[in-house]
Amino acid sequence: MSITLTIAICTFNREELLKHCIESLIPQLNDSVELLVIDNGTAKVHNLISQYASVKYVSEANTGLSYARNRAIIEANGNWIMYIDDDAKSDKNLVKIALKQCKANNKVFGGVYYPWYHYGEPKWYKQEYGSNAHNFMTTGNLPNDEFLSGGIMCIHKDIFDQIGPFNTELGMSGNKTGYGEESELQERMINNNIPRVYDSSLIIHHVVAPYKLNANWFLKSNKSRGEDMAKYQTGNKLINIVKQLVVGSIVFSKDLIVFTPKLLGKGYYITNWKIDILRKVHKRIGFISQTIRQIL
């Protein structure tokens, strides 16, 4: 039987979490599905993978998530490649639902992730901080202003032939935080009129890592997102800076008015307030600072 779906897990030195990820997927495998691990670290996970006869292991020497994802395109035997983060657990019906989307011949589709509190849940932590569910209006074809998460996204290999692979200048690289590679890829899909489908029943549970359990991480990560957005921006850079300054000022003022009174109620903490009013600002700070570096 030919392989329909390759599940690709790109990993960087996360043996413990990777083990949870693999073991959530193995019971769902069948003759039409293969499980592929792309090791982008220091081969620490090789001994772990050797315990699973049904898992294919490949090492990618070039450091960077985009390099690992592109290596999966080469190594995959399936027509579709479903990328899943190595620090996530699969819902028990994930593969069945993915195969249903493949059967419907949806060339690009993705799902939702919810928080997995493997390391505990602070009282101030809101589920929306660890989920992308609020990013989508409804299940089905996405409008151009909504984007699938790279941590649970499936792409037919023909799409890469049409628009090219992931941009290796964007995304995580070793211990360096980076974003934007899946958004930039989807921008190319949009420009080529390739439909993207969101399925809310395609579910993973993404770990809330200890280093994410503070407000400063949210601000730092959003600044990095802004920097990566600036790397593939179009149009006049000076005009883009002005737009970000104007829109950012309006958004900040609005959020300040909306969220500050919540401090007087129950279940809303100063950490929530800091995240809610400053993370959008930091994304624009990242965009502007990166654009200025490009101009200079």
KOLLUMZA-474330 format. One line per field, with one value per residue: residue number from 1; x, y, z of N, C-alpha, C in turn. Coordinates in steps of 0.2 Angstrom, whole numbers, plus 5000, padded with zeros to 4 digits. Last residue first. Example, Ala and Ser with C-alpha at 12.3 -4.5 7.8 and 13.67 -1.06 7.14 Angstrom:
BEGIN
num = [2  1]
nc1 = [5064  5066]
nc2 = [4989  4972]
nc3 = [5035  5039]
cac1 = [5068  5062]
cac2 = [4995  4978]
cac3 = [5036  5039]
cc1 = [5064  5066]
cc2 = [5000  4984]
cc3 = [5039  5039]
end
This chain:
BEGIN
num = [296  295  294  293  292  291  290  289  288  287  286  285  284  283  282  281  280  279  278  277  276  275  274  273  272  271  270  269  268  267  266  265  264  263  262  261  260  259  258  257  256  255  254  253  252  251  250  249  248  247  246  245  244  243  242  241  240  239  238  237  236  235  234  233  232  231  230  229  228  227  226  225  224  223  222  221  220  219  218  217  216  215  214  213  212  211  210  209  208  207  206  205  204  203  202  201  200  199  198  197  196  195  194  193  192  191  190  189  188  187  186  185  184  183  182  181  180  179  178  177  176  175  174  173  172  171  170  169  168  167  166  165  164  163  162  161  160  159  158  157  156  155  154  153  152  151  150  149  148  147  146  145  144  143  142  141  140  139  138  137  136  135  134  133  132  131  130  129  128  127  126  125  124  123  122  121  120  119  118  117  116  115  114  113  112  111  110  109  108  107  106  105  104  103  102  101  100  99  98  97  96  95  94  93  92  91  90  89  88  87  86  85  84  83  82  81  80  79  78  77  76  75  74  73  72  71  70  69  68  67  66  65  64  63  62  61  60  59  58  57  56  55  54  53  52  51  50  49  48  47  46  45  44  43  42  41  40  39  38  37  36  35  34  33  32  31  30  29  28  27  26  25  24  23  22  21  20  19  18  17  16  15  14  13  12  11  10  9  8  7  6  5  4  3  2  1]
nc1 = [5098  5087  5088  5086  5073  5067  5070  5062  5049  5047  5049  5038  5027  5029  5027  5013  5008  5012  5006  4993  4994  5005  5001  4989  4994  5001  4991  4976  4961  4952  4941  4945  4954  4959  4951  4955  4965  4959  4954  4964  4975  4970  4970  4983  4988  4982  4988  5001  5001  4997  5009  5019  5016  5017  5030  5036  5031  5037  5050  5049  5036  5034  5035  5044  5052  5057  5047  5044  5055  5052  5040  5044  5052  5042  5036  5046  5046  5033  5033  5043  5038  5029  5031  5033  5041  5050  5043  5031  5017  5015  5000  4991  4981  4968  4956  4944  4945  4954  4957  4965  4969  4972  4982  4986  4998  4997  4995  5008  5016  5010  5015  5028  5027  5022  5033  5043  5040  5054  5066  5078  5091  5096  5092  5082  5065  5063  5072  5080  5074  5058  5052  5052  5040  5028  5028  5034  5026  5014  5017  5015  5003  5004  4998  5002  5006  5015  5012  4995  4988  4981  4971  4969  4963  4952  4952  4939  4936  4929  4931  4940  4955  4962  4959  4967  4980  4986  4991  4983  4971  4971  4981  4989  4988  4992  5002  5003  5016  5022  5012  4999  4996  4984  4981  4980  4972  4977  4977  4981  4982  4975  4962  4956  4949  4960  4965  4955  4957  4969  4966  4958  4967  4977  4969  4963  4970  4981  4999  5008  5024  5037  5039  5025  5022  5017  5013  5014  5007  5012  5027  5040  5052  5064  5061  5054  5063  5071  5063  5063  5076  5077  5068  5075  5093  5108  5112  5111  5098  5095  5081  5071  5055  5047  5044  5053  5060  5072  5079  5075  5084  5096  5094  5094  5107  5111  5110  5097  5088  5081  5065  5056  5041  5030  5017  5002  4996  4996  4996  4996  4991  5001  5011  5007  5011  5025  5030  5028  5035  5048  5049  5051  5064  5073  5076  5086  5075  5065  5051  5041  5029  5020  5015  5002  5001  5011  5003  5004]
nc2 = [5256  5248  5237  5244  5248  5235  5231  5241  5238  5225  5227  5236  5227  5218  5227  5230  5217  5216  5226  5223  5209  5208  5216  5210  5197  5202  5207  5197  5192  5187  5200  5218  5228  5225  5229  5242  5239  5235  5246  5256  5249  5246  5259  5262  5252  5256  5268  5265  5256  5265  5273  5264  5258  5268  5271  5260  5260  5271  5266  5255  5252  5234  5220  5210  5200  5206  5209  5197  5196  5206  5202  5190  5197  5203  5191  5187  5197  5196  5183  5184  5192  5185  5167  5154  5150  5142  5130  5128  5120  5110  5107  5095  5096  5092  5095  5101  5113  5116  5126  5127  5137  5137  5147  5159  5164  5172  5161  5155  5166  5166  5154  5157  5166  5158  5150  5159  5166  5167  5162  5161  5150  5137  5133  5143  5147  5158  5162  5158  5148  5146  5131  5129  5133  5132  5119  5110  5112  5106  5093  5088  5096  5099  5103  5108  5113  5122  5133  5137  5147  5164  5176  5185  5178  5165  5147  5135  5129  5135  5153  5162  5160  5163  5156  5144  5143  5144  5150  5160  5155  5151  5161  5161  5164  5152  5141  5125  5112  5106  5103  5108  5112  5122  5117  5120  5115  5114  5113  5111  5110  5102  5091  5079  5071  5064  5073  5073  5060  5061  5069  5061  5051  5058  5062  5056  5059  5073  5072  5084  5093  5096  5095  5099  5092  5093  5081  5080  5069  5058  5050  5049  5062  5068  5081  5087  5086  5097  5107  5106  5109  5122  5128  5127  5124  5119  5105  5092  5081  5064  5054  5039  5033  5021  5008  5004  5013  5015  5024  5036  5037  5038  5051  5062  5068  5075  5088  5093  5089  5075  5072  5057  5051  5039  5036  5028  5017  5007  5018  5025  5027  5024  5034  5047  5047  5044  5056  5065  5059  5060  5074  5077  5071  5076  5088  5093  5097  5090  5088  5076  5073  5060  5058  5049  5038  5026  5011  4994]
nc3 = [5035  5032  5041  5053  5052  5052  5065  5072  5067  5072  5086  5088  5085  5096  5107  5106  5108  5122  5131  5136  5140  5148  5159  5163  5167  5178  5187  5183  5186  5196  5198  5194  5192  5180  5171  5167  5157  5145  5137  5138  5132  5120  5114  5114  5106  5094  5091  5090  5079  5069  5069  5067  5055  5046  5047  5042  5029  5024  5023  5014  5002  4999  5010  5021  5027  5038  5047  5053  5061  5070  5076  5083  5092  5100  5104  5113  5123  5128  5133  5142  5152  5159  5160  5155  5146  5153  5154  5140  5137  5123  5114  5107  5092  5081  5070  5071  5064  5050  5037  5022  5008  4990  4981  4974  4975  4986  4996  4996  5000  5013  5018  5020  5030  5040  5042  5046  5058  5070  5083  5095  5096  5098  5081  5075  5069  5055  5039  5030  5023  5019  5013  4994  4980  4973  4967  4975  4986  4981  4981  4993  5004  5021  5037  5053  5067  5068  5060  5059  5046  5046  5039  5028  5018  5025  5023  5022  5039  5054  5058  5063  5072  5083  5094  5094  5098  5115  5126  5129  5131  5144  5155  5171  5184  5191  5180  5179  5174  5164  5155  5150  5134  5125  5108  5091  5076  5059  5041  5024  5006  4998  4999  4996  5004  5009  5017  5027  5032  5037  5048  5056  5059  5066  5078  5088  5100  5098  5101  5110  5107  5104  5090  5080  5064  5047  5035  5018  5006  5000  5009  5011  5014  5011  5006  5016  5027  5024  5027  5041  5043  5039  5048  5060  5060  5055  5045  5046  5051  5051  5053  5055  5056  5067  5070  5080  5092  5098  5090  5096  5107  5100  5094  5101  5099  5088  5090  5080  5071  5065  5060  5059  5053  5050  5038  5032  5027  5037  5052  5069  5081  5090  5088  5094  5107  5106  5100  5111  5122  5116  5115  5129  5130  5120  5112  5101  5091  5077  5067  5062  5050  5043  5027  5019  5010  5003  4996  5000]
cac1 = [5105  5088  5088  5093  5078  5067  5073  5069  5052  5046  5053  5045  5029  5029  5033  5018  5007  5014  5012  4994  4989  5005  5007  4989  4990  5005  4996  4982  4965  4955  4944  4940  4949  4963  4950  4949  4966  4962  4951  4958  4976  4971  4964  4978  4991  4981  4980  4999  5003  4993  5002  5019  5017  5010  5025  5037  5029  5030  5049  5050  5041  5032  5034  5039  5049  5062  5050  5039  5054  5058  5040  5039  5055  5047  5032  5044  5052  5036  5028  5044  5044  5027  5032  5028  5036  5053  5044  5037  5019  5018  5007  4992  4987  4970  4963  4944  4946  4950  4957  4959  4972  4967  4982  4979  4997  4999  4990  5002  5017  5010  5008  5026  5030  5018  5027  5044  5039  5047  5064  5071  5089  5093  5096  5088  5070  5062  5067  5083  5079  5063  5053  5052  5047  5030  5025  5036  5033  5014  5016  5022  5005  5005  4999  5001  5001  5016  5017  5001  4989  4986  4971  4972  4970  4953  4954  4944  4935  4932  4927  4933  4951  4965  4956  4960  4979  4982  4994  4990  4972  4972  4975  4990  4987  4985  5001  4999  5012  5026  5017  5003  4998  4990  4979  4984  4972  4972  4980  4977  4985  4982  4964  4961  4946  4955  4969  4957  4950  4968  4971  4955  4961  4978  4973  4960  4969  4975  4993  5005  5017  5035  5041  5030  5020  5022  5010  5018  5006  5011  5020  5037  5045  5064  5066  5051  5057  5074  5064  5057  5074  5081  5067  5069  5087  5104  5111  5116  5100  5099  5085  5076  5061  5049  5040  5054  5053  5067  5080  5071  5077  5095  5095  5088  5105  5110  5117  5102  5092  5085  5071  5059  5048  5032  5024  5005  4996  5000  4993  4999  4987  4995  5012  5006  5004  5020  5030  5025  5028  5045  5049  5045  5059  5071  5071  5088  5081  5067  5057  5043  5036  5020  5021  5004  4998  5010  5007  5000]
cac2 = [5258  5254  5236  5240  5253  5239  5227  5241  5245  5227  5222  5238  5233  5216  5224  5235  5220  5212  5227  5229  5211  5204  5218  5216  5198  5199  5212  5199  5196  5182  5194  5212  5229  5224  5222  5241  5242  5230  5240  5257  5252  5241  5255  5267  5253  5249  5267  5270  5254  5259  5276  5269  5254  5264  5276  5262  5255  5272  5272  5254  5257  5241  5223  5215  5199  5203  5214  5200  5192  5207  5208  5190  5192  5207  5195  5182  5195  5202  5185  5179  5195  5190  5174  5156  5154  5148  5134  5127  5127  5111  5110  5099  5094  5094  5092  5095  5114  5111  5126  5124  5134  5137  5140  5157  5159  5175  5166  5151  5163  5172  5155  5152  5168  5164  5147  5155  5169  5165  5165  5162  5156  5140  5131  5141  5145  5153  5163  5164  5146  5151  5136  5127  5133  5139  5125  5111  5114  5114  5097  5090  5092  5102  5098  5110  5108  5117  5128  5137  5141  5159  5171  5187  5179  5171  5153  5139  5129  5130  5147  5164  5158  5166  5162  5144  5147  5141  5144  5162  5158  5146  5160  5159  5170  5155  5147  5130  5116  5109  5097  5110  5106  5121  5119  5118  5119  5113  5113  5111  5113  5102  5098  5082  5077  5060  5071  5079  5063  5057  5071  5067  5049  5054  5067  5056  5052  5070  5072  5078  5093  5097  5090  5101  5093  5095  5085  5080  5075  5064  5052  5045  5060  5061  5076  5086  5082  5090  5106  5105  5103  5117  5128  5123  5129  5121  5113  5095  5087  5069  5057  5044  5034  5028  5011  5001  5013  5010  5017  5034  5036  5032  5045  5059  5066  5067  5085  5094  5095  5077  5075  5062  5053  5044  5035  5033  5023  5006  5012  5023  5029  5020  5027  5045  5049  5039  5050  5066  5060  5054  5070  5079  5069  5069  5087  5091  5100  5091  5091  5079  5075  5065  5057  5054  5044  5030  5017  5000]
cac3 = [5037  5029  5034  5051  5052  5046  5060  5073  5066  5065  5082  5090  5081  5089  5106  5105  5102  5117  5128  5133  5135  5142  5156  5160  5162  5173  5184  5187  5181  5191  5201  5195  5198  5186  5173  5172  5164  5150  5138  5140  5139  5124  5115  5118  5113  5097  5092  5095  5086  5071  5069  5073  5062  5047  5049  5048  5033  5024  5028  5021  5005  4999  5004  5020  5020  5034  5043  5048  5056  5067  5072  5077  5087  5096  5100  5107  5119  5125  5128  5137  5148  5154  5163  5161  5144  5151  5160  5143  5140  5129  5114  5114  5096  5087  5070  5075  5072  5053  5044  5025  5014  4996  4984  4974  4970  4980  4994  4994  4993  5009  5016  5015  5023  5037  5039  5040  5052  5068  5077  5094  5094  5104  5087  5073  5074  5059  5045  5033  5028  5019  5018  5001  4984  4976  4964  4968  4987  4983  4974  4991  4998  5014  5032  5047  5065  5073  5057  5063  5050  5045  5044  5034  5017  5022  5027  5019  5032  5050  5057  5063  5067  5077  5094  5092  5092  5109  5123  5128  5125  5139  5152  5164  5180  5191  5185  5176  5179  5169  5158  5156  5138  5130  5115  5097  5082  5064  5047  5029  5012  4997  5002  4991  5001  5004  5012  5023  5029  5031  5043  5053  5055  5060  5073  5082  5098  5100  5097  5110  5107  5111  5094  5084  5071  5052  5041  5024  5010  4996  5008  5005  5015  5014  5002  5009  5027  5023  5020  5037  5045  5035  5041  5059  5059  5060  5045  5049  5046  5054  5048  5058  5052  5066  5065  5074  5089  5101  5089  5090  5108  5104  5090  5101  5106  5088  5091  5085  5069  5070  5057  5064  5051  5055  5041  5036  5023  5031  5048  5062  5076  5090  5086  5087  5106  5108  5096  5105  5122  5117  5109  5125  5134  5120  5116  5108  5093  5084  5067  5068  5051  5049  5031  5024  5009  5008  4995  5000]
cc1 = [5110  5095  5090  5093  5085  5072  5072  5073  5060  5050  5053  5050  5036  5030  5034  5025  5012  5013  5015  5001  4990  5000  5007  4995  4989  5001  5000  4987  4970  4959  4947  4944  4945  4959  4954  4948  4961  4963  4953  4954  4969  4972  4964  4972  4986  4983  4979  4991  5001  4994  4997  5012  5016  5011  5018  5032  5030  5027  5041  5049  5042  5038  5033  5040  5044  5059  5055  5042  5049  5058  5046  5039  5051  5051  5037  5040  5050  5042  5030  5039  5045  5032  5030  5030  5031  5047  5046  5038  5025  5019  5009  4999  4987  4977  4967  4951  4946  4951  4952  4961  4965  4971  4977  4978  4990  4998  4991  4996  5011  5011  5006  5019  5028  5021  5022  5037  5039  5046  5057  5070  5082  5090  5092  5092  5076  5067  5066  5078  5082  5068  5059  5051  5046  5037  5028  5034  5036  5021  5016  5022  5012  5007  4999  5002  4998  5011  5018  5006  4995  4986  4977  4972  4973  4961  4954  4946  4940  4931  4931  4929  4944  4960  4958  4956  4971  4981  4990  4994  4979  4973  4976  4983  4987  4983  4994  4999  5008  5022  5021  5007  5002  4990  4984  4981  4976  4974  4975  4980  4980  4986  4972  4962  4950  4951  4964  4961  4951  4961  4970  4960  4958  4972  4974  4963  4966  4974  4987  4999  5015  5027  5040  5032  5026  5019  5016  5014  5011  5010  5019  5030  5043  5057  5065  5055  5054  5068  5067  5058  5067  5078  5071  5067  5081  5099  5106  5116  5105  5100  5089  5080  5065  5055  5042  5050  5055  5061  5076  5073  5073  5088  5094  5089  5099  5109  5116  5108  5096  5089  5075  5065  5050  5039  5025  5012  4999  5001  4998  4996  4990  4990  5005  5006  5002  5013  5025  5024  5024  5038  5046  5044  5052  5065  5068  5082  5082  5074  5059  5050  5037  5028  5020  5010  5000  5007  5006  5004]
cc2 = [5253  5257  5242  5239  5250  5244  5231  5237  5244  5233  5224  5233  5236  5221  5221  5232  5226  5214  5222  5230  5218  5208  5214  5218  5205  5199  5209  5204  5199  5186  5190  5206  5222  5225  5221  5234  5241  5233  5236  5251  5253  5243  5250  5263  5257  5249  5261  5269  5259  5257  5270  5272  5258  5261  5273  5267  5256  5266  5272  5260  5256  5246  5231  5217  5204  5201  5212  5205  5194  5202  5208  5196  5191  5203  5200  5187  5191  5201  5191  5181  5190  5192  5179  5162  5156  5153  5141  5132  5126  5118  5112  5101  5098  5091  5096  5091  5107  5111  5121  5124  5132  5134  5141  5149  5156  5170  5170  5156  5159  5170  5161  5152  5163  5166  5152  5152  5165  5167  5163  5165  5157  5147  5134  5139  5142  5151  5157  5166  5152  5150  5140  5132  5130  5139  5132  5117  5115  5116  5104  5094  5093  5096  5101  5105  5110  5111  5122  5131  5141  5153  5166  5183  5182  5173  5159  5145  5133  5131  5141  5157  5160  5165  5166  5150  5147  5146  5140  5156  5160  5149  5156  5158  5168  5160  5150  5136  5122  5113  5100  5105  5108  5115  5118  5121  5116  5117  5113  5111  5113  5105  5098  5089  5081  5066  5068  5078  5069  5058  5067  5070  5055  5053  5064  5060  5051  5063  5070  5078  5086  5097  5091  5096  5095  5095  5086  5084  5074  5070  5058  5047  5055  5058  5069  5081  5081  5085  5099  5104  5101  5110  5123  5123  5125  5126  5115  5103  5091  5075  5063  5047  5040  5028  5018  5005  5010  5009  5012  5026  5033  5031  5038  5052  5061  5064  5077  5091  5097  5083  5078  5065  5059  5045  5041  5031  5029  5012  5012  5017  5027  5021  5023  5038  5048  5041  5045  5060  5061  5054  5063  5075  5071  5068  5080  5091  5098  5094  5093  5082  5079  5066  5062  5053  5050  5037  5022  5006]
cc3 = [5034  5029  5030  5044  5050  5046  5053  5067  5067  5063  5075  5086  5082  5084  5099  5103  5100  5110  5123  5130  5132  5137  5149  5156  5159  5167  5178  5183  5185  5185  5195  5197  5199  5193  5179  5175  5169  5157  5144  5142  5142  5132  5120  5119  5117  5104  5096  5096  5091  5078  5072  5074  5068  5054  5051  5051  5040  5029  5029  5026  5012  5002  5004  5013  5019  5027  5037  5044  5051  5061  5068  5073  5081  5091  5096  5102  5112  5120  5124  5131  5142  5150  5157  5164  5149  5148  5158  5149  5143  5131  5121  5115  5103  5090  5076  5074  5075  5061  5047  5033  5019  5002  4990  4976  4970  4974  4988  4992  4991  5002  5012  5013  5018  5030  5037  5037  5046  5061  5074  5087  5092  5102  5093  5080  5072  5065  5049  5039  5032  5024  5017  5006  4991  4980  4967  4965  4980  4983  4976  4984  4995  5009  5025  5042  5059  5071  5062  5060  5054  5049  5042  5040  5023  5022  5022  5022  5028  5043  5054  5063  5068  5071  5087  5091  5090  5104  5118  5125  5124  5132  5146  5161  5172  5186  5185  5182  5176  5174  5164  5159  5144  5134  5120  5103  5087  5070  5053  5036  5018  5003  5002  4993  4996  5000  5006  5017  5025  5028  5036  5047  5052  5056  5066  5076  5091  5097  5100  5105  5107  5111  5102  5089  5075  5059  5046  5030  5016  5000  5003  5004  5009  5014  5005  5005  5020  5023  5019  5030  5041  5037  5037  5051  5057  5058  5050  5049  5050  5049  5052  5053  5055  5061  5064  5068  5082  5098  5093  5089  5102  5106  5094  5097  5106  5094  5091  5085  5075  5068  5063  5061  5056  5054  5045  5038  5026  5027  5042  5059  5069  5084  5085  5085  5098  5108  5099  5101  5116  5118  5110  5119  5131  5124  5117  5113  5100  5085  5074  5068  5057  5050  5037  5027  5013  5006  5001  5000]
end
